[in-house]
Amino acid sequence: MTAAVSLRSVSRHFGPVKAMDKVDLEIVPGEFFAMLGPSGSGKTTCLRVIAGFEQPTSGSIAIFGEDATGVPPYRRNVNTVFQDYALFPHFNVIENVAYSLMLRKVPKPERLRQAGEALELVKLSGYGERRPAQLSGGQRQRVALARAIVNRPSVLLLDEPLGALDLKLRENMQEELKSLQRTLGITFIFVTHDQGEALSMADRVAVFSEGRVMQVGSPEEIYTKPNSRFVADFVGSSNVLPPAFVEGVAGVRRWASLRPEAIRVGPPDVGRPCATMVSRIYLGSSTRLMLDLNGTRLHALVPSGPNVPLQGAQVAVEFDASALHLMEGEG
Amino acid sequence: MRSDVARAPLGLKLAAAAGLSFLLAPLLIIFVYAFTTEEKSFVWPPPGLTLKWFAVTWGRPDVWAALSLSVQVAAVSTAVALVLGTLCAAAVSQSRFFGRETISLLVILPMALPGIITGIALRSAFSLLEIPFSFWTIVLGHATFCIVVVYNNAVARFRRTSGSLIEVSMDLGADGFQTFRYIILPNIATALLAGGMLAFALSFDEVIVTTFTAWQQQTLPLWMLEELIRPRQRPVTNVVAMVVVLVTLLPILGAFYLTRDGDQVAGAGK
């Protein structure tokens, strides 16, 4: 099958800064793909390279099998929803949505019909005559979305689509984006620095760090089987355990990760490793513990309740050896 | 509430009135002299009032020649300034390059420099390059400060226009020309109109740079200066002065109203 977007060893350097460094990515048609990473990790540059706003310093990019290296943004069947939405302030909503149709010289009645349909898809029918300045943040984003999907691009790029929304709106939009993607069957690629967002929305996630792709996989793979200390730490704050510690538990001298929720604590007991409670943070249904096990710091996530040990207490620490994930990427 | 704010004290009102009358009373006196019956010298109060100077002015070919030259110079300088000023503002605000700040300063410099320096500099440059004085040398002189006005207006608008509007337009399939036509121009149009009007008004009453860059031709301000030295049908000058005040005041008012509102950043939607 032809990949929707395929990057082959793409680098984008800004002077001495390697924003992207030999990135290889294959994005499957129709999938919801997340590019996750901290700021400055190269994920936004990667999005801009796919959109055509940036050209690769080296390497090549193909969109549905066609070489897109050097092709300007207006000749790519790829549309972008910008982080600041960038609605045209001098157009009303329907003119904003119909802009790409006007450029393609679609006759006016047909233009209005298609733009109306796109507005319906984002649940903004009846807002056509409003000006962008008269809309709320969430509505502006929907207009930006409608404008980007109106001529059915083969790939839709979203730059931090939920970044500017408040919590409640964010949860709604998350589900709507998913269902919109299913309805349209278009490949969605979105950039985010929020690992929760990436894990809950995406079919597959690429984790970026310092211009490189550290790991690509399903949310579950990324979460339970991080291949490097960076991924383990960035995606859900796993415990990263040094080789010396792992050798004592699993008999192999390797770096390993351990999910905080895999650790159980109990009253001190002879024959079980004993740790000191350093601190605890109440998170509602669960409590996050910081433990000191012979000099190794461990995070544990335990159900909240009266049995949660107090600060300074000695506790027995237990976890299944199978919960320990040995990381391939680390020597 | 605004209406609850204490009203200005009487002293402040009097001071404001005094300040305004200091600024505007001379103008009114000029207007009054346009109707006086005394033609050789200005005596206060005017011995009588008449409208005949309007007819006399209408019939004087030298007034028409000067007026027409001034309008032409102002129109052409404004047109030149609109093109160059906008291009310069676009470059400075939309991209980063070596020496950007310096260029920004150099563009504004002609406005800050005393006109007499600009005038002398241009005159010596023209004679050094053996360029004969003409309509175009006046236009060149005026364009130096007209560009600044257009540039300042355009650069402020470009700064308030979100840069991603251009990217969005390209992303949706518009090439550079279409993006300029449908997105950039509508967003900077009022700023250009305002800048253009100010530039026109500045050029229309410019004296100093014009004296150094014109030869035989007389723009309206130069003509007026000469009329003051040669006492002949003096109130004609006052009639022309009234016209000049009106011609320059209207565009400035227009520019003020056009740029007054619209403080929000265009296209940054949050």
Contacts between the chains, C-beta under 8 A, distances in Angstrom:
chain1	res1	chain2	res2	distance
A	51	B	171	6.2
A	52	B	170	8.0
A	52	B	171	7.9
A	53	B	167	5.8
A	53	B	170	7.8
A	53	B	171	7.8
A	72	B	170	7.1
A	72	B	175	7.8
A	73	B	167	7.3
A	73	B	170	4.5
A	73	B	171	5.0
A	74	B	170	5.0
A	74	B	171	7.4
A	74	B	172	7.7
A	74	B	173	4.9
A	74	B	174	5.9
A	74	B	175	5.5
A	78	B	171	7.8
A	79	B	171	5.8
A	79	B	172	6.6
A	80	B	167	7.7
A	80	B	168	7.4
A	80	B	171	4.9
A	82	B	164	4.9
A	82	B	167	7.2
A	82	B	168	6.1
A	84	B	162	6.2
A	84	B	164	6.0
A	84	B	267	7.7
A	84	B	268	5.3
A	84	B	269	6.4
A	84	B	270	6.7
A	85	B	269	4.4
A	85	B	270	7.8
A	86	B	162	5.6
A	86	B	164	4.0
A	86	B	165	5.3
A	86	B	167	7.3
A	86	B	168	4.5
A	86	B	267	5.3
A	86	B	268	7.7
A	86	B	269	7.3
A	87	B	267	6.4
A	87	B	269	5.3
A	88	B	165	6.4
A	88	B	168	7.7
A	88	B	169	7.8
A	88	B	183	6.2
A	88	B	267	6.7
A	89	B	187	7.0
A	89	B	266	4.3
A	89	B	267	5.2
A	90	B	186	4.6
A	90	B	187	6.1
A	90	B	266	7.8
A	99	B	169	7.5
A	99	B	172	5.5
A	99	B	174	7.8
A	99	B	182	7.5
A	100	B	172	4.0
A	100	B	173	5.1
A	102	B	182	8.0
A	103	B	172	6.8
A	103	B	173	4.8
A	103	B	174	5.3
A	103	B	178	6.1
A	103	B	182	8.0
A	104	B	173	6.5
A	132	B	267	7.9
A	132	B	269	5.7
A	133	B	264	7.0
A	135	B	269	7.6
A	137	B	269	7.1
A	137	B	270	5.6
A	140	B	269	4.2
A	140	B	270	7.9
A	144	B	269	8.0
A	147	B	168	8.0
A	147	B	172	7.0
A	148	B	171	7.9
A	148	B	172	7.8
A	151	B	173	7.7
A	164	B	270	5.5
